Amino acid sequence: MMQRSLSQVLFQFLPGNTFDYSDGRGIWRVNRLETSDISGKIDAKYVSDRVAARTDHWDGGSEGFPPYGDQGAFHFGTPESVQAEPFPTVYECNECGHVKWYRDADDLLESNPQQTCPRNCQGELNQIQFVSVHSCGELQGLTYWSCPNHGSSYVKLNRRGSQKVSNFKWECGLCSASDEVSRRESCDCDYQPPSATPDDEDKMYTTVHRAGSVYYPHYFNKINLVDSNMGYLQQSDEGVLKAFARLAKMTDTPKLDKINLREDLNEAEVDEDRVVEVYAENDDMSLDEARAYLREQGEIDSVTISERIQEVIIDAETLATASEGLIQYTLGVQDLSTHNINNLAEEARERGFPSKADRIQTYDNDLSEAGISEVRVIEDFPIQTFVYGYTRGGREENEAQIQAFSQGASDGSGTPIFVNTSETEGIQVDLDPRSVALWLSANHDGVSQSERVQGPVVLPEVNPQDPASVSYAQEQLEEMSDEEVWGFFQNHLQKVEQYEQFNTTEKESLTDEVTDDIFTLIHTLSHILLKQASTISGFDRTNLSEYLFPRTLSLAIYSNNRDEFNIGGMRTMVEQDLDHLLSQARNHGNECVYDPVCSERDGACLSCLFVSEISCSYFNQILCRDYLYGSRPNNDRQITGYWELMHSS
């Protein structure tokens, strides 16, 4: 019996996908997953809305998904076991070479369970590994062909010494009759993707069953903070304001939901004797109400947290779009079991390892040089993965129709969404907001132009080629308050999620440019660190995944496979090798065996940045090494790299 981890099942053994059975039993296709129902442990409305946001606006169309708002039509289940059957059912004798078609797996098992050659040549039947794929979601074995003179009993597949299906031919072993294999592969449907040309018609393309283009699972990840009042804070008008206040260090209140937005930011200027006097004169007035009264009368020259936020943010709608990202990040920092560099050093010293503690404390310099404000080890990163459908022939919206899993693909009563919930180990990396602001100024004149920016906050001008200009801009940024710096980012960052359209080619406004640049920077850094972590610490790269927080300039790398991951490995890497990890990333992350071609094109490829689909929920899109290391000569892009700027400053 094959044993596979849950993360492998969610990406490699989903209904409709094919796999090679490990004990040599041939090629099989998954037709059903037995699951355990976890509907009571997730926010069904939240998940169904996210799925609908993606599938309802999928350019290539969708098939099989319930209508928007009908979260009760879904079945949420964690896979427990896999049911599969032989597929494709087109076989070839390893002795005489003759081909035999079976209608389906039942026909095969009933008529020839031993899979011996029907011509009694003592040979065994082996599956032909090629399948035909259509963007509508159809998958089939090679189409039946028979000789017009002798039927199908003597048919052979002539590969003509090639691995290209376009060169394959069906031939009769008794006469000269033949036909091209690829010419016969067509779909009966009338679906055409938006990218199709008139020449495509209903033509399918044929490839080996294990090719990546045969099956693309579609999914999204979510941090599972169900016990942290996240739902309440998101629904509350004040929730995102409190999250921004925490992010911008406007309050010392430890619990997010306990933050008082009417708290004064400059209490030192308040005449407390006058507050008490007003309080004593009014029996029905509290001290807070007395302060509010004096502020209204102009006797207190101070502002509350809420008032200050309104001064740096364009409007409430702008901040509302950031609600999920800000609340998710701030709650995670508040409630998860985390250890920053100072915590790790203190704990090492308490355990009697002073030299280890001293080494850990030196990492602050490495972080500063890399433009990173903090690194935290997370012991209980609560991640949920939701796989809701698949495409064939392409993963992009204009390439294929997205398919829901059929109700028969699971033991539940609704349309299946397969879920993996786990608490795992990870590290979180926060970029320094002022360093990112400096980098934006170095690449965009618009962020320093009051007529182009959104809101009241304007970043300083900087010439990245002039050290004096860079130094002066850094001084100006240091003089800005935390809420001003973070206010600029929230005013210019659009919502970016896996399940929504994110067009990086059409940049019509400064917010488009800033969103694209910041997301590309964070995503590229995530892939660089993920690949270097695998190299340095020996982690299996497919056991690591990313989670991005673009709104807060942060990223997390976590273990997606607790069964095969060494618990404590992330902490050990940070304690012992964080300086090595960062130096390797900065000194070697820009290496690519396909340069200069890769750098001249997209600056991202399989050699330098791409990781597995398990690790990257953005399908290796929106990546470019230039954003970290700078554009090379003879490159159409002219980007000052984030680390290039950190090194020069």
KOLBA-303561 format. One line per 3 residues: number of its first residue (from 1); for each residue x, y, z of C-alpha. Coordinates in pm, whole numbers, plus 50000, padded with zeros to 5 digits. Example, Ala and Ser with C-alpha at 12.3 -4.5 7.8 and 13.67 -1.06 7.14 Angstrom:
BEGIN
1> 51230 49550 50780 ~ 51367 49894 50714
//
This chain:
BEGIN
1> 50000 50000 50000 ~ 50128 50345 49910 ~ 50173 50585 50201
4> 50180 50958 50127 ~ 50174 51269 50347 ~ 49868 51490 50354
7> 50049 51771 50172 ~ 50144 51529 49892 ~ 49784 51411 49863
10> 49661 51770 49837 ~ 49884 51841 49538 ~ 49965 51510 49370
13> 49677 51271 49447 ~ 49367 51479 49388 ~ 49059 51354 49200
16> 49125 51351 48826 ~ 49503 51342 48858 ~ 49720 51050 48747
19> 50021 50896 48918 ~ 50268 50609 48879 ~ 50197 50339 49133
22> 50517 50290 49333 ~ 50528 49908 49321 ~ 50526 49889 48942
25> 50150 49841 48910 ~ 50130 50095 48632 ~ 49954 50428 48590
28> 49643 50507 48795 ~ 49396 50795 48815 ~ 49243 50918 49140
31> 48863 50911 49131 ~ 48774 50974 49495 ~ 48910 51088 49831
34> 48767 50963 50157 ~ 48769 51253 50402 ~ 48692 51356 50756
37> 48443 51641 50774 ~ 48590 51958 50927 ~ 48312 52201 50835
40> 48271 52299 51199 ~ 48635 52408 51229 ~ 48650 52665 50950
43> 48474 52982 50843 ~ 48266 52840 50558 ~ 48144 53179 50440
46> 48493 53324 50429 ~ 48629 53030 50228 ~ 48335 53010 49987
49> 48357 53385 49924 ~ 48725 53356 49840 ~ 48658 53069 49603
52> 48377 53261 49437 ~ 48595 53572 49405 ~ 48836 53365 49199
55> 48611 53134 49000 ~ 48331 53381 48920 ~ 48582 53614 48754
58> 48797 53347 48590 ~ 48842 53463 48229 ~ 48837 53108 48096
61> 48509 53027 48271 ~ 48436 52780 48547 ~ 48242 52456 48573
64> 48071 52285 48865 ~ 48098 52554 49134 ~ 47794 52650 49347
67> 47654 53002 49305 ~ 47806 53285 49505 ~ 47694 53297 49867
70> 47586 52933 49888 ~ 47853 52818 50132 ~ 47629 52531 50241
73> 47678 52369 49899 ~ 48042 52289 49978 ~ 48182 51992 50168
76> 48502 52069 50359 ~ 48706 51759 50423 ~ 49056 51651 50519
79> 49173 51357 50303 ~ 49207 51025 50484 ~ 49250 50779 50196
82> 49271 50774 49817 ~ 49068 50561 49575 ~ 49207 50517 49224
85> 49186 50292 48919 ~ 49410 50208 48620 ~ 49421 50482 48358
88> 49474 50517 48066 ~ 49338 50181 47953 ~ 49543 50161 47633
91> 49800 49883 47653 ~ 50094 49760 47446 ~ 50249 49413 47454
94> 50613 49413 47557 ~ 50681 49115 47328 ~ 50487 49149 47004
97> 50412 49522 47027 ~ 50041 49494 46953 ~ 49805 49748 47108
100> 49487 49670 47299 ~ 49217 49921 47400 ~ 48982 49866 47696
103> 48669 50074 47753 ~ 48759 50149 48112 ~ 48918 50000 48423
106> 48620 49769 48485 ~ 48650 49628 48134 ~ 49022 49566 48189
109> 48979 49395 48524 ~ 48690 49180 48405 ~ 48834 49065 48072
112> 49208 49058 48140 ~ 49293 49088 48512 ~ 49641 48938 48459
115> 49714 49189 48181 ~ 49861 48929 47944 ~ 49880 48970 47569
118> 49550 48853 47408 ~ 49752 48717 47111 ~ 49903 48451 47343
121> 50261 48553 47267 ~ 50354 48510 47636 ~ 50409 48885 47659
124> 50271 49124 47921 ~ 50065 49434 47861 ~ 50207 49770 47965
127> 50014 50094 47965 ~ 50094 50350 47699 ~ 50184 50651 47912
130> 50050 50915 47675 ~ 49722 51097 47735 ~ 49528 51363 47544
133> 49430 51683 47723 ~ 49183 51960 47649 ~ 49147 52295 47824
136> 48781 52217 47902 ~ 48910 51964 48157 ~ 48881 51650 47945
139> 49147 51379 47980 ~ 49155 51059 47777 ~ 49387 50786 47659
142> 49497 50766 47296 ~ 49196 50746 47065 ~ 49098 50405 46932
145> 49213 50323 46579 ~ 49153 50017 46366 ~ 49283 49910 46027
148> 49007 49940 45761 ~ 49112 49598 45633 ~ 49204 49396 45944
151> 49042 49569 46240 ~ 49229 49643 46564 ~ 49383 49303 46636
154> 49711 49381 46462 ~ 49753 49749 46543 ~ 50095 49869 46661
157> 50227 50204 46775 ~ 50526 50314 46568 ~ 50715 50581 46759
160> 50954 50622 46470 ~ 51250 50664 46704 ~ 51104 50981 46855
163> 50964 51099 47186 ~ 50739 51353 47013 ~ 50379 51241 46975
166> 50356 51440 46653 ~ 50585 51179 46495 ~ 50389 50875 46619
169> 50184 50658 46385 ~ 49929 50380 46419 ~ 50017 50097 46183
172> 49861 49765 46088 ~ 50090 49466 46127 ~ 49940 49291 45823
175> 49920 49568 45565 ~ 50043 49918 45493 ~ 49747 50100 45653
178> 49850 50373 45899 ~ 49738 50699 46055 ~ 49900 50980 46253
181> 49828 50957 46624 ~ 49802 51331 46690 ~ 49562 51392 46401
184> 49294 51184 46568 ~ 49303 51350 46911 ~ 49007 51590 46942
187> 48745 51682 47202 ~ 48370 51660 47149 ~ 48301 51978 47347
190> 48255 52328 47205 ~ 48472 52501 47467 ~ 48756 52728 47360
193> 48973 52925 47605 ~ 49019 53301 47552 ~ 49374 53243 47427
196> 49262 52995 47156 ~ 49320 53072 46788 ~ 49091 52966 46500
199> 49335 52688 46417 ~ 49291 52529 46761 ~ 48926 52425 46706
202> 48855 52122 46928 ~ 49205 51983 46904 ~ 49356 51819 47210
205> 49725 51792 47269 ~ 49893 51467 47364 ~ 50169 51431 47619
208> 50295 51194 47890 ~ 50045 51162 48175 ~ 50284 51301 48436
211> 50352 51628 48250 ~ 50276 51930 48465 ~ 50034 52076 48209
214> 49800 51778 48247 ~ 49680 51888 48591 ~ 49713 52214 48783
217> 49554 52218 49132 ~ 49416 52554 49243 ~ 49430 52647 49608
220> 49488 52920 49861 ~ 49639 52934 50208 ~ 49503 53105 50516
223> 49641 53160 50862 ~ 49401 52993 51100 ~ 49346 53244 51381
226> 48996 53132 51478 ~ 49074 53164 51850 ~ 49214 53517 51825
229> 48899 53726 51767 ~ 49001 53775 51404 ~ 48645 53746 51276
232> 48517 53995 51531 ~ 48795 54244 51456 ~ 48741 54217 51080
235> 48370 54283 51115 ~ 48425 54574 51351 ~ 48484 54918 51200
238> 48755 54976 51460 ~ 48939 54648 51403 ~ 49162 54765 51117
241> 49226 55099 51293 ~ 49352 54912 51597 ~ 49569 54690 51378
244> 49722 54996 51210 ~ 49784 55155 51550 ~ 49968 54843 51662
247> 50169 54821 51338 ~ 50274 55187 51364 ~ 50361 55153 51735
250> 50108 55417 51837 ~ 50012 55235 52158 ~ 50162 55002 52419
253> 49832 54824 52490 ~ 49925 54452 52470 ~ 49596 54314 52334
256> 49470 54430 51996 ~ 49103 54423 52090 ~ 49175 54631 52403
259> 49333 54924 52220 ~ 49153 55250 52292 ~ 49143 55458 51975
262> 49052 55764 52183 ~ 49378 55738 52374 ~ 49585 56058 52355
265> 49915 56031 52172 ~ 50083 56315 52363 ~ 49959 56289 52721
268> 50253 56499 52843 ~ 50084 56812 52716 ~ 49763 56746 52907
271> 49705 56951 53225 ~ 49580 56673 53451 ~ 49483 56920 53727
274> 49247 57089 53482 ~ 49106 56748 53379 ~ 49035 56664 53745
277> 48878 57005 53798 ~ 48631 56952 53512 ~ 48567 56597 53632
280> 48485 56723 53986 ~ 48248 56987 53853 ~ 48044 56734 53653
283> 47908 56437 53846 ~ 47805 56245 53535 ~ 48137 56284 53351
286> 48427 56036 53348 ~ 48793 56138 53328 ~ 48807 56037 52959
289> 48496 56245 52894 ~ 48655 56536 53078 ~ 48961 56516 52854
292> 48737 56498 52547 ~ 48547 56806 52668 ~ 48868 57006 52719
295> 48992 56899 52378 ~ 48670 57022 52219 ~ 48714 57353 52403
298> 49069 57385 52268 ~ 49230 57360 52612 ~ 49418 57038 52529
301> 49657 57048 52236 ~ 49670 56677 52162 ~ 49528 56421 51923
304> 49390 56075 51977 ~ 49507 55763 51797 ~ 49197 55769 51579
307> 49246 56134 51486 ~ 49611 56079 51400 ~ 49527 55785 51174
310> 49278 56004 50989 ~ 49558 56256 50931 ~ 49785 56007 50748
313> 49534 55778 50574 ~ 49335 55893 50269 ~ 49000 55762 50387
316> 48832 55478 50573 ~ 48775 55280 50251 ~ 49147 55273 50180
319> 49225 55123 50518 ~ 48927 54885 50495 ~ 49088 54709 50196
322> 49385 54635 50421 ~ 49171 54489 50699 ~ 49251 54120 50656
325> 49624 54167 50599 ~ 49680 54408 50889 ~ 49467 54219 51140
328> 49610 53883 51039 ~ 49967 54006 51079 ~ 49921 54192 51409
331> 49720 53910 51568 ~ 49986 53661 51460 ~ 50261 53865 51625
334> 50045 53900 51936 ~ 49914 53546 51984 ~ 50155 53300 51824
337> 50452 53152 52010 ~ 50735 53354 51860 ~ 51098 53419 51944
340> 51290 53712 51797 ~ 51667 53751 51803 ~ 51669 53908 52150
343> 51443 53632 52287 ~ 51668 53359 52144 ~ 51978 53522 52290
346> 51818 53560 52635 ~ 51700 53199 52633 ~ 52046 53075 52534
349> 52202 53274 52817 ~ 51946 53143 53067 ~ 52030 52786 52961
352> 52399 52845 53029 ~ 52527 52908 52674 ~ 52674 53261 52687
355> 52890 53223 52373 ~ 52587 53107 52177 ~ 52389 53404 52308
358> 52668 53644 52208 ~ 52673 53499 51856 ~ 52296 53531 51820
361> 52310 53897 51923 ~ 52557 53971 51641 ~ 52278 53890 51394
364> 52131 54237 51447 ~ 52408 54375 51225 ~ 52333 54118 50955
367> 51964 54209 50962 ~ 52037 54581 50940 ~ 52269 54534 50642
370> 51996 54331 50467 ~ 51725 54593 50529 ~ 51540 54358 50765
373> 51390 54489 51087 ~ 51318 54158 51258 ~ 51325 53780 51221
376> 51104 53564 51441 ~ 51089 53189 51489 ~ 50727 53072 51508
379> 50660 52747 51692 ~ 50290 52717 51608 ~ 50231 52873 51266
382> 49862 52783 51207 ~ 49823 52735 50833 ~ 49522 52606 50641
385> 49536 52500 50277 ~ 49214 52486 50071 ~ 49225 52306 49734
388> 48908 52391 49545 ~ 48956 52290 49181 ~ 49192 52229 48891
391> 49269 52317 48530 ~ 49420 52123 48242 ~ 49636 52253 47963
394> 49727 52573 48146 ~ 49704 52740 48484 ~ 49635 53093 48358
397> 49288 53244 48328 ~ 49301 53276 47951 ~ 49429 52923 47897
400> 49171 52690 48050 ~ 48838 52643 48222 ~ 48864 52593 48596
403> 48690 52279 48719 ~ 48533 52209 49056 ~ 48573 51862 49201
406> 48259 51660 49137 ~ 48043 51563 49432 ~ 48130 51200 49365
409> 48499 51281 49416 ~ 48446 51278 49793 ~ 48232 51109 50054
412> 48069 51439 50151 ~ 47729 51566 50043 ~ 47845 51881 49862
415> 48105 52008 49617 ~ 48437 51910 49777 ~ 48701 52151 49899
418> 48995 51957 50039 ~ 49159 52104 50347 ~ 49480 52058 50539
421> 49500 52225 50881 ~ 49819 52218 51082 ~ 50028 52405 51331
424> 50380 52401 51205 ~ 50718 52561 51253 ~ 50827 52865 51058
427> 51026 53185 51046 ~ 50888 53531 50977 ~ 51094 53805 50817
430> 50993 54172 50841 ~ 51149 54423 50605 ~ 51242 54760 50751
433> 50969 55005 50637 ~ 51204 55304 50607 ~ 51450 55102 50397
436> 51166 54996 50168 ~ 51050 55358 50145 ~ 51404 55463 50051
439> 51412 55192 49784 ~ 51079 55309 49641 ~ 51212 55665 49622
442> 51519 55540 49438 ~ 51303 55373 49173 ~ 51002 55607 49145
445> 51011 55985 49118 ~ 50633 55985 49169 ~ 50650 55891 49538
448> 50819 56227 49602 ~ 50564 56431 49407 ~ 50267 56562 49607
451> 50050 56579 49295 ~ 50094 56205 49229 ~ 50084 56045 49573
454> 49767 55932 49742 ~ 49718 56108 50073 ~ 49925 56361 50266
457> 50249 56163 50309 ~ 50524 56227 50050 ~ 50856 56040 50049
460> 51187 56226 50011 ~ 51361 56250 49676 ~ 51675 56041 49631
463> 51937 55984 49364 ~ 52059 55625 49418 ~ 52388 55706 49241
466> 52471 55985 49488 ~ 52569 55867 49839 ~ 52504 56213 49981
469> 52152 56212 49839 ~ 52087 55866 49981 ~ 52219 55969 50322
472> 52006 56285 50329 ~ 51693 56089 50229 ~ 51762 55841 50511
475> 51778 56131 50759 ~ 51446 56265 50632 ~ 51285 55922 50666
478> 51414 55890 51021 ~ 51243 56218 51105 ~ 50909 56086 50980
481> 50684 55918 51236 ~ 50604 55549 51215 ~ 50242 55626 51135
484> 50347 55851 50845 ~ 50571 55582 50693 ~ 50312 55308 50733
487> 50040 55546 50622 ~ 50219 55594 50291 ~ 50229 55219 50231
490> 49862 55165 50317 ~ 49764 55452 50087 ~ 49948 55296 49792
493> 49912 54920 49833 ~ 49627 54746 49656 ~ 49483 54416 49768
496> 49686 54123 49639 ~ 49573 53766 49695 ~ 49617 53433 49519
499> 49249 53412 49440 ~ 49215 53757 49280 ~ 49333 53898 48950
502> 49663 54080 48978 ~ 49767 54249 48657 ~ 50131 54354 48672
505> 50159 54459 48309 ~ 49919 54755 48308 ~ 50037 55016 48556
508> 49798 55307 48522 ~ 49872 55478 48853 ~ 50137 55520 49118
511> 49949 55273 49339 ~ 49978 55012 49061 ~ 50353 55071 49042
514> 50407 55063 49419 ~ 50193 54751 49464 ~ 50375 54569 49186
517> 50720 54667 49311 ~ 50662 54584 49676 ~ 50493 54253 49602
520> 50768 54152 49358 ~ 51035 54248 49611 ~ 50880 54048 49895
523> 50796 53750 49675 ~ 51147 53737 49527 ~ 51308 53762 49871
526> 51083 53480 49992 ~ 51199 53248 49713 ~ 51565 53340 49762
529> 51548 53266 50135 ~ 51348 52947 50083 ~ 51602 52808 49837
532> 51900 52913 50050 ~ 51742 52763 50363 ~ 51714 52434 50179
535> 52078 52451 50070 ~ 52223 52553 50407 ~ 52019 52340 50645
538> 51943 52039 50428 ~ 51565 52087 50431 ~ 51383 51919 50146
541> 51277 52219 49939 ~ 50931 52075 49874 ~ 50877 52060 50252
544> 50896 52440 50276 ~ 50625 52687 50172 ~ 50578 53062 50181
547> 50311 53296 50313 ~ 50327 53662 50216 ~ 50208 53971 50405
550> 50258 54246 50145 ~ 50058 54499 50346 ~ 50307 54476 50631
553> 50624 54414 50425 ~ 50661 54069 50574 ~ 50692 53704 50472
556> 50688 53367 50642 ~ 50857 53042 50543 ~ 50713 52737 50711
559> 50720 52358 50706 ~ 50431 52214 50503 ~ 50503 51855 50603
562> 50528 51782 50974 ~ 50563 51408 50906 ~ 50897 51449 50728
565> 51030 51770 50884 ~ 51268 51780 51178 ~ 51088 51965 51457
568> 51309 52248 51580 ~ 51491 52271 51248 ~ 51380 52628 51180
571> 51487 52747 51524 ~ 51823 52573 51491 ~ 51879 52737 51152
574> 51809 53083 51291 ~ 52018 53029 51606 ~ 52318 52881 51428
577> 52309 52997 51066 ~ 52106 53317 51024 ~ 52416 53518 50931
580> 52519 53246 50686 ~ 52168 53232 50539 ~ 52161 53607 50475
583> 52515 53625 50338 ~ 52451 53333 50102 ~ 52129 53495 49986
586> 52297 53830 49922 ~ 52614 53692 49764 ~ 52481 53395 49566
589> 52106 53442 49521 ~ 52165 53632 49197 ~ 52342 53342 49030
592> 52167 53166 48741 ~ 52310 52912 48499 ~ 52092 53063 48225
595> 52236 53413 48252 ~ 52263 53642 48067 ~ 51948 53515 47893
598> 51743 53489 48216 ~ 51845 53837 48333 ~ 51767 53988 47993
601> 51420 53833 47994 ~ 51222 53804 48318 ~ 51499 53766 48575
604> 51334 53450 48709 ~ 51347 53089 48594 ~ 51367 52729 48713
607> 51737 52762 48788 ~ 51734 53075 49001 ~ 51394 53144 49157
610> 51123 52891 49073 ~ 51011 52646 49341 ~ 50748 52371 49345
613> 50376 52445 49326 ~ 50350 52314 49684 ~ 50585 52588 49798
616> 50449 52882 49596 ~ 50077 52953 49575 ~ 50140 53222 49313
619> 50262 52968 49054 ~ 50612 53123 49036 ~ 50475 53447 48897
622> 50562 53806 48990 ~ 50932 53735 49053 ~ 51246 53912 48938
625> 51600 53912 49078 ~ 51650 54275 48970 ~ 51431 54392 49258
628> 51684 54262 49510 ~ 52014 54284 49323 ~ 51958 54554 49060
631> 51933 54536 48683 ~ 52235 54424 48487 ~ 52379 54606 48185
634> 52204 54551 47850 ~ 51874 54506 48031 ~ 51556 54688 47935
637> 51468 54715 48304 ~ 51643 54988 48502 ~ 51581 54890 48863
640> 51791 54979 49165 ~ 51799 54662 49373 ~ 51695 54664 49739
643> 52017 54499 49854 ~ 52215 54701 49602 ~ 52087 55017 49771
646> 52145 54879 50123 ~ 52506 54802 50029 ~ 52569 55148 49883
649> 52419 55323 50186
//
